[in-house]
Amino acid sequence: MEVKAVAKNLGVSAQKMRLVVNLVRGKKVNDALTILRFTPTPSARLVAKVVKSAAANAEHNFQLDPDGLRIIEIFADVGTSLKRFRPRSRGQVSPILKRHCHVTVIVAGEEV
């Protein structure tokens, strides 16, 4: 049984988020949350929320044991980019892209 949780439009670029996501791929949920708790990046807290949500979905909706859950798939996709502009010299502008991402976590475990 696979259970999914998705967080959309997180205010971190997908490139930075993938560095954190790669730390917990294939780990048990409890081990992943411990790793994320001690990872010193702001995006680790966002990934931890999605992992907790996937575990809660598995426990509440499908009565899976939360101790036996494992992250079988986790990835960060590119989201929307807000386009902003900064004024420069001689009346020119420089674009600024405020990038966002979507994080998807799929956990699986044994049924109780």
OpenMM code with the backbone's topology and positions (N, CA, C; nanometers):
from openmm import Vec3, app, unit

residues = "MET GLU VAL LYS ALA VAL ALA LYS ASN LEU GLY VAL SER ALA GLN LYS MET ARG LEU VAL VAL ASN LEU VAL ARG GLY LYS LYS VAL ASN ASP ALA LEU THR ILE LEU ARG PHE THR PRO THR PRO SER ALA ARG LEU VAL ALA LYS VAL VAL LYS SER ALA ALA ALA ASN ALA GLU HIS ASN PHE GLN LEU ASP PRO ASP GLY LEU ARG ILE ILE GLU ILE PHE ALA ASP VAL GLY THR SER LEU LYS ARG PHE ARG PRO ARG SER ARG GLY GLN VAL SER PRO ILE LEU LYS ARG HIS CYS HIS VAL THR VAL ILE VAL ALA GLY GLU GLU VAL".split()
positions = [
    Vec3(0.0842, -0.1172, 0.0000),
    Vec3(0.0000, 0.0000, 0.0000),
    Vec3(0.0893, 0.1243, 0.0000),
    Vec3(0.0700, 0.2096, -0.0981),
    Vec3(0.1473, 0.3326, -0.1085),
    Vec3(0.0580, 0.4512, -0.0749),
    Vec3(0.1119, 0.5422, 0.0055),
    Vec3(0.0373, 0.6607, 0.0477),
    Vec3(0.1196, 0.7830, 0.0104),
    Vec3(0.0512, 0.8862, -0.0394),
    Vec3(0.1199, 1.0016, -0.0945),
    Vec3(0.0810, 1.1292, -0.0215),
    Vec3(0.1769, 1.2217, -0.0121),
    Vec3(0.1505, 1.3569, 0.0369),
    Vec3(0.2283, 1.4536, -0.0520),
    Vec3(0.1653, 1.5674, -0.0839),
    Vec3(0.2251, 1.6656, -0.1735),
    Vec3(0.2168, 1.8035, -0.1097),
    Vec3(0.3265, 1.8784, -0.1161),
    Vec3(0.3264, 2.0192, -0.0763),
    Vec3(0.3619, 2.1004, -0.1992),
    Vec3(0.2774, 2.1982, -0.2318),
    Vec3(0.2977, 2.2743, -0.3541),
    Vec3(0.3371, 2.4181, -0.3239),
    Vec3(0.4089, 2.4756, -0.4188),
    Vec3(0.4496, 2.6155, -0.4163),
    Vec3(0.5246, 2.6540, -0.2896),
    Vec3(0.6226, 2.5729, -0.2517),
    Vec3(0.7094, 2.6069, -0.1395),
    Vec3(0.8107, 2.7097, -0.1879),
    Vec3(0.8415, 2.8068, -0.1061),
    Vec3(0.9221, 2.9201, -0.1473),
    Vec3(1.0713, 2.8957, -0.1509),
    Vec3(1.1133, 2.7782, -0.1956),
    Vec3(1.2545, 2.7427, -0.2082),
    Vec3(1.2728, 2.6876, -0.3489),
    Vec3(1.3872, 2.7126, -0.4098),
    Vec3(1.4100, 2.6591, -0.5432),
    Vec3(1.4227, 2.5066, -0.5375),
    Vec3(1.3858, 2.4418, -0.6458),
    Vec3(1.3900, 2.2958, -0.6513),
    Vec3(1.5330, 2.2448, -0.6385),
    Vec3(1.6293, 2.3202, -0.6875),
    Vec3(1.7696, 2.2796, -0.6796),
    Vec3(1.8154, 2.2711, -0.5346),
    Vec3(1.7788, 2.3682, -0.4522),
    Vec3(1.8158, 2.3665, -0.3108),
    Vec3(1.7371, 2.2598, -0.2350),
    Vec3(1.6115, 2.2384, -0.2739),
    Vec3(1.5285, 2.1405, -0.2055),
    Vec3(1.5777, 1.9982, -0.2326),
    Vec3(1.6295, 1.9729, -0.3520),
    Vec3(1.6773, 1.8386, -0.3854),
    Vec3(1.7956, 1.7963, -0.3002),
    Vec3(1.8759, 1.8921, -0.2538),
    Vec3(1.9870, 1.8589, -0.1655),
    Vec3(1.9373, 1.7965, -0.0355),
    Vec3(1.8252, 1.8465, 0.0162),
    Vec3(1.7681, 1.7937, 0.1404),
    Vec3(1.6921, 1.6647, 0.1139),
    Vec3(1.6201, 1.6607, 0.0033),
    Vec3(1.5389, 1.5429, -0.0302),
    Vec3(1.6271, 1.4200, -0.0485),
    Vec3(1.7458, 1.4388, -0.1057),
    Vec3(1.8352, 1.3254, -0.1295),
    Vec3(1.8871, 1.2642, -0.0001),
    Vec3(1.8842, 1.3391, 0.1094),
    Vec3(1.9312, 1.2861, 0.2378),
    Vec3(1.8404, 1.1771, 0.2929),
    Vec3(1.7106, 1.1854, 0.2649),
    Vec3(1.6142, 1.0955, 0.3299),
    Vec3(1.5522, 0.9933, 0.2363),
    Vec3(1.5915, 0.9901, 0.1116),
    Vec3(1.5319, 0.8950, 0.0167),
    Vec3(1.5656, 0.7516, 0.0578),
    Vec3(1.4621, 0.6668, 0.0704),
    Vec3(1.4802, 0.5262, 0.1045),
    Vec3(1.4898, 0.4957, 0.2529),
    Vec3(1.4828, 0.5959, 0.3383),
    Vec3(1.4960, 0.5755, 0.4828),
    Vec3(1.3593, 0.5462, 0.5451),
    Vec3(1.3615, 0.4926, 0.6676),
    Vec3(1.2377, 0.4792, 0.7446),
    Vec3(1.1925, 0.6181, 0.7869),
    Vec3(1.0628, 0.6346, 0.8098),
    Vec3(1.0068, 0.7662, 0.8401),
    Vec3(1.0673, 0.8236, 0.9680),
    Vec3(1.0811, 0.7415, 1.0722),
    Vec3(1.1366, 0.7923, 1.1981),
    Vec3(1.2820, 0.8350, 1.1809),
    Vec3(1.3602, 0.7582, 1.1050),
    Vec3(1.4995, 0.7949, 1.0800),
    Vec3(1.5086, 0.9227, 0.9966),
    Vec3(1.4193, 0.9349, 0.8986),
    Vec3(1.4198, 1.0536, 0.8130),
    Vec3(1.3874, 1.1796, 0.8933),
    Vec3(1.2908, 1.1700, 0.9831),
    Vec3(1.2558, 1.2869, 1.0646),
    Vec3(1.3699, 1.3259, 1.1576),
    Vec3(1.4440, 1.2280, 1.2078),
    Vec3(1.5602, 1.2581, 1.2914),
    Vec3(1.6684, 1.3277, 1.2103),
    Vec3(1.6934, 1.2806, 1.0898),
    Vec3(1.7932, 1.3434, 1.0039),
    Vec3(1.7527, 1.4871, 0.9713),
    Vec3(1.6251, 1.5060, 0.9385),
    Vec3(1.5782, 1.6398, 0.9017),
    Vec3(1.5803, 1.7358, 1.0198),
    Vec3(1.5588, 1.6837, 1.1402),
    Vec3(1.5591, 1.7694, 1.2589),
    Vec3(1.6959, 1.8328, 1.2804),
    Vec3(1.8032, 1.7614, 1.2453),
    Vec3(1.9382, 1.8105, 1.2689),
    Vec3(2.0071, 1.8616, 1.1421),
    Vec3(1.9305, 1.8791, 1.0355),
    Vec3(1.9851, 1.9370, 0.9130),
    Vec3(1.9678, 2.0884, 0.9193),
    Vec3(2.0775, 2.1655, 0.9096),
    Vec3(2.0701, 2.3093, 0.9355),
    Vec3(2.0265, 2.3949, 0.8165),
    Vec3(1.9253, 2.3526, 0.7427),
    Vec3(1.8741, 2.4365, 0.6353),
    Vec3(1.7257, 2.4616, 0.6585),
    Vec3(1.6759, 2.5768, 0.6186),
    Vec3(1.5328, 2.6045, 0.6362),
    Vec3(1.4436, 2.5098, 0.5566),
    Vec3(1.4918, 2.4579, 0.4444),
    Vec3(1.4091, 2.3686, 0.3640),
    Vec3(1.3903, 2.2324, 0.4296),
    Vec3(1.4748, 2.1955, 0.5270),
    Vec3(1.4589, 2.0674, 0.5961),
    Vec3(1.3294, 2.0651, 0.6760),
    Vec3(1.2910, 2.1792, 0.7311),
    Vec3(1.1656, 2.1869, 0.8065),
    Vec3(1.0454, 2.1658, 0.7146),
    Vec3(1.0520, 2.2184, 0.5922),
    Vec3(0.9423, 2.2005, 0.4969),
    Vec3(0.9299, 2.0551, 0.4537),
    Vec3(1.0431, 1.9885, 0.4301),
    Vec3(1.0408, 1.8470, 0.3917),
    Vec3(0.9878, 1.7627, 0.5067),
    Vec3(1.0252, 1.7975, 0.6303),
    Vec3(0.9778, 1.7223, 0.7468),
    Vec3(0.8255, 1.7305, 0.7582),
    Vec3(0.7688, 1.8455, 0.7282),
    Vec3(0.6231, 1.8595, 0.7349),
    Vec3(0.5538, 1.7677, 0.6346),
    Vec3(0.6108, 1.7544, 0.5150),
    Vec3(0.5499, 1.6689, 0.4135),
    Vec3(0.5637, 1.5221, 0.4518),
    Vec3(0.6787, 1.4842, 0.5079),
    Vec3(0.6988, 1.3455, 0.5515),
    Vec3(0.6014, 1.3117, 0.6647),
    Vec3(0.5837, 1.4024, 0.7598),
    Vec3(0.4870, 1.3802, 0.8684),
    Vec3(0.3455, 1.3679, 0.8135),
    Vec3(0.3129, 1.4492, 0.7142),
    Vec3(0.1797, 1.4435, 0.6545),
    Vec3(0.1554, 1.3099, 0.5855),
    Vec3(0.2553, 1.2594, 0.5142),
    Vec3(0.2406, 1.1296, 0.4477),
    Vec3(0.2236, 1.0182, 0.5508),
    Vec3(0.2992, 1.0251, 0.6611),
    Vec3(0.2855, 0.9240, 0.7661),
    Vec3(0.1483, 0.9317, 0.8320),
    Vec3(0.0998, 1.0530, 0.8541),
    Vec3(-0.0330, 1.0693, 0.9144),
    Vec3(-0.1428, 1.0197, 0.8203),
    Vec3(-0.1269, 1.0443, 0.6899),
    Vec3(-0.2236, 0.9935, 0.5929),
    Vec3(-0.2272, 0.8409, 0.5950),
    Vec3(-0.1114, 0.7785, 0.6033),
    Vec3(-0.1044, 0.6326, 0.6039),
    Vec3(-0.1683, 0.5753, 0.7299),
    Vec3(-0.1435, 0.6411, 0.8423),
    Vec3(-0.1970, 0.5915, 0.9693),
    Vec3(-0.3478, 0.6126, 0.9786),
    Vec3(-0.3937, 0.7297, 0.9394),
    Vec3(-0.5352, 0.7626, 0.9571),
    Vec3(-0.6244, 0.7012, 0.8496),
    Vec3(-0.5817, 0.7115, 0.7231),
    Vec3(-0.6691, 0.6684, 0.6140),
    Vec3(-0.6605, 0.5187, 0.5843),
    Vec3(-0.5447, 0.4575, 0.6087),
    Vec3(-0.5262, 0.3181, 0.5701),
    Vec3(-0.4868, 0.2276, 0.6867),
    Vec3(-0.4846, 0.2801, 0.8084),
    Vec3(-0.4530, 0.2049, 0.9304),
    Vec3(-0.3195, 0.1306, 0.9198),
    Vec3(-0.2188, 0.1971, 0.8631),
    Vec3(-0.0859, 0.1385, 0.8553),
    Vec3(-0.0083, 0.1706, 0.9830),
    Vec3(0.0820, 0.0816, 1.0201),
    Vec3(0.1633, 0.1025, 1.1394),
    Vec3(0.2662, 0.2127, 1.1122),
    Vec3(0.2670, 0.3212, 1.1902),
    Vec3(0.3598, 0.4324, 1.1628),
    Vec3(0.5062, 0.3958, 1.1831),
    Vec3(0.5342, 0.2930, 1.2643),
    Vec3(0.6735, 0.2534, 1.2871),
    Vec3(0.7313, 0.1740, 1.1698),
    Vec3(0.6449, 0.1115, 1.0898),
    Vec3(0.6927, 0.0297, 0.9786),
    Vec3(0.6939, 0.1018, 0.8453),
    Vec3(0.6713, 0.2325, 0.8442),
    Vec3(0.6644, 0.3063, 0.7180),
    Vec3(0.8046, 0.3407, 0.6680),
    Vec3(0.8201, 0.3352, 0.5377),
    Vec3(0.9476, 0.3682, 0.4729),
    Vec3(0.9192, 0.4623, 0.3559),
    Vec3(1.0075, 0.5590, 0.3358),
    Vec3(0.9939, 0.6506, 0.2220),
    Vec3(1.0455, 0.5775, 0.0986),
    Vec3(0.9547, 0.5421, 0.0097),
    Vec3(0.9979, 0.4694, -0.1092),
    Vec3(1.0243, 0.5643, -0.2261),
    Vec3(0.9615, 0.6814, -0.2225),
    Vec3(0.9827, 0.7772, -0.3305),
    Vec3(0.9647, 0.9173, -0.2754),
    Vec3(1.0580, 1.0060, -0.3072),
    Vec3(1.0490, 1.1460, -0.2665),
    Vec3(1.1205, 1.2276, -0.3723),
    Vec3(1.0559, 1.3344, -0.4171),
    Vec3(1.1184, 1.4182, -0.5186),
    Vec3(1.0678, 1.5610, -0.5099),
    Vec3(1.1476, 1.6524, -0.5632),
    Vec3(1.1151, 1.7945, -0.5662),
    Vec3(1.1089, 1.8394, -0.7118),
    Vec3(0.9924, 1.8851, -0.7541),
    Vec3(0.9730, 1.9324, -0.8908),
    Vec3(0.9732, 2.0847, -0.8936),
    Vec3(0.9970, 2.1390, -1.0107),
    Vec3(0.9965, 2.2839, -1.0279),
    Vec3(0.8538, 2.3351, -1.0245),
    Vec3(0.8316, 2.4414, -0.9486),
    Vec3(0.7002, 2.5048, -0.9416),
    Vec3(0.6993, 2.6322, -1.0246),
    Vec3(0.6091, 2.7230, -0.9894),
    Vec3(0.5991, 2.8489, -1.0618),
    Vec3(0.7134, 2.9419, -1.0228),
    Vec3(0.7442, 3.0360, -1.1100),
    Vec3(0.8455, 3.1370, -1.0812),
    Vec3(0.7799, 3.2739, -1.0862),
    Vec3(0.7968, 3.3495, -0.9795),
    Vec3(0.7488, 3.4872, -0.9797),
    Vec3(0.8544, 3.5733, -1.0465),
    Vec3(0.8128, 3.6556, -1.1407),
    Vec3(0.9073, 3.7382, -1.2146),
    Vec3(0.9034, 3.8794, -1.1590),
    Vec3(1.0171, 3.9232, -1.1087),
    Vec3(1.0309, 4.0571, -1.0546),
    Vec3(1.1459, 4.1255, -1.1279),
    Vec3(1.1525, 4.2585, -1.1166),
    Vec3(1.2567, 4.3326, -1.1875),
    Vec3(1.3245, 4.4309, -1.0937),
    Vec3(1.4561, 4.4451, -1.1082),
    Vec3(1.5349, 4.5387, -1.0299),
    Vec3(1.5867, 4.6472, -1.1237),
    Vec3(1.5649, 4.7740, -1.0872),
    Vec3(1.6165, 4.8820, -1.1729),
    Vec3(1.7689, 4.8858, -1.1726),
    Vec3(1.8256, 4.9140, -1.2887),
    Vec3(1.9699, 4.9225, -1.3046),
    Vec3(2.0059, 5.0584, -1.3643),
    Vec3(2.1300, 5.0716, -1.3930),
    Vec3(2.1758, 5.2013, -1.4422),
    Vec3(2.1258, 5.2281, -1.5840),
    Vec3(2.1211, 5.3543, -1.6194),
    Vec3(2.0821, 5.4030, -1.7525),
    Vec3(1.9435, 5.3541, -1.7932),
    Vec3(1.8517, 5.3409, -1.6977),
    Vec3(1.7132, 5.3072, -1.7286),
    Vec3(1.6891, 5.1621, -1.7645),
    Vec3(1.7856, 5.0758, -1.7388),
    Vec3(1.7669, 4.9347, -1.7713),
    Vec3(1.7116, 4.8604, -1.6505),
    Vec3(1.6683, 4.7380, -1.6727),
    Vec3(1.6201, 4.6530, -1.5635),
    Vec3(1.6881, 4.5175, -1.5721),
    Vec3(1.6970, 4.4500, -1.4573),
    Vec3(1.7468, 4.3131, -1.4513),
    Vec3(1.6369, 4.2254, -1.3931),
    Vec3(1.6116, 4.1109, -1.4552),
    Vec3(1.5064, 4.0237, -1.4027),
    Vec3(1.5511, 3.9499, -1.2769),
    Vec3(1.4555, 3.9258, -1.1883),
    Vec3(1.4763, 3.8427, -1.0700),
    Vec3(1.3696, 3.7345, -1.0736),
    Vec3(1.4114, 3.6087, -1.0653),
    Vec3(1.3167, 3.4970, -1.0624),
    Vec3(1.3085, 3.4436, -0.9205),
    Vec3(1.1915, 3.4528, -0.8603),
    Vec3(1.1687, 3.3950, -0.7280),
    Vec3(1.1084, 3.2565, -0.7511),
    Vec3(1.1929, 3.1555, -0.7367),
    Vec3(1.1540, 3.0200, -0.7754),
    Vec3(1.0812, 2.9475, -0.6621),
    Vec3(0.9925, 2.8560, -0.7020),
    Vec3(0.9174, 2.7740, -0.6076),
    Vec3(0.9287, 2.6279, -0.6504),
    Vec3(0.8887, 2.5365, -0.5609),
    Vec3(0.8948, 2.3948, -0.5948),
    Vec3(0.7773, 2.3203, -0.5320),
    Vec3(0.7569, 2.1988, -0.5806),
    Vec3(0.6576, 2.1060, -0.5273),
    Vec3(0.7335, 1.9846, -0.4737),
    Vec3(0.6995, 1.9401, -0.3524),
    Vec3(0.7624, 1.8227, -0.2932),
    Vec3(0.6580, 1.7124, -0.2809),
    Vec3(0.6913, 1.5942, -0.3300),
    Vec3(0.6022, 1.4780, -0.3235),
    Vec3(0.6723, 1.3676, -0.2461),
    Vec3(0.6006, 1.3101, -0.1480),
    Vec3(0.6538, 1.2003, -0.0673),
    Vec3(0.5580, 1.0821, -0.0792),
    Vec3(0.6116, 0.9642, -0.1089),
    Vec3(0.5315, 0.8417, -0.1145),
    Vec3(0.5910, 0.7446, -0.0135),
    Vec3(0.5082, 0.7032, 0.0824),
    Vec3(0.5529, 0.6064, 0.1840),
    Vec3(0.4761, 0.4768, 0.1650),
    Vec3(0.5384, 0.3685, 0.2088),
    Vec3(0.4751, 0.2374, 0.2028),
    Vec3(0.5097, 0.1614, 0.3302),
    Vec3(0.4213, 0.0729, 0.3674),
    Vec3(0.4437, -0.0083, 0.4863),
    Vec3(0.3585, -0.1328, 0.4824),
    Vec3(0.3690, -0.2103, 0.5879),
    Vec3(0.2902, -0.3331, 0.5982),
    Vec3(0.1578, -0.3016, 0.6640),
    Vec3(0.0523, -0.3664, 0.6189),
    Vec3(-0.0797, -0.3434, 0.6773),
    Vec3(-0.0894, -0.4114, 0.8136),
    Vec3(-0.1661, -0.3498, 0.9025),
    Vec3(-0.1831, -0.4049, 1.0378),
    Vec3(-0.2909, -0.5098, 1.0372),
] * unit.nanometer
topology = app.Topology()
chain = topology.addChain("A")
for resn in residues:
    res = topology.addResidue(resn, chain)
    for name in ("N", "CA", "C"):
        topology.addAtom(name, app.Element.getBySymbol(name[0]), res)
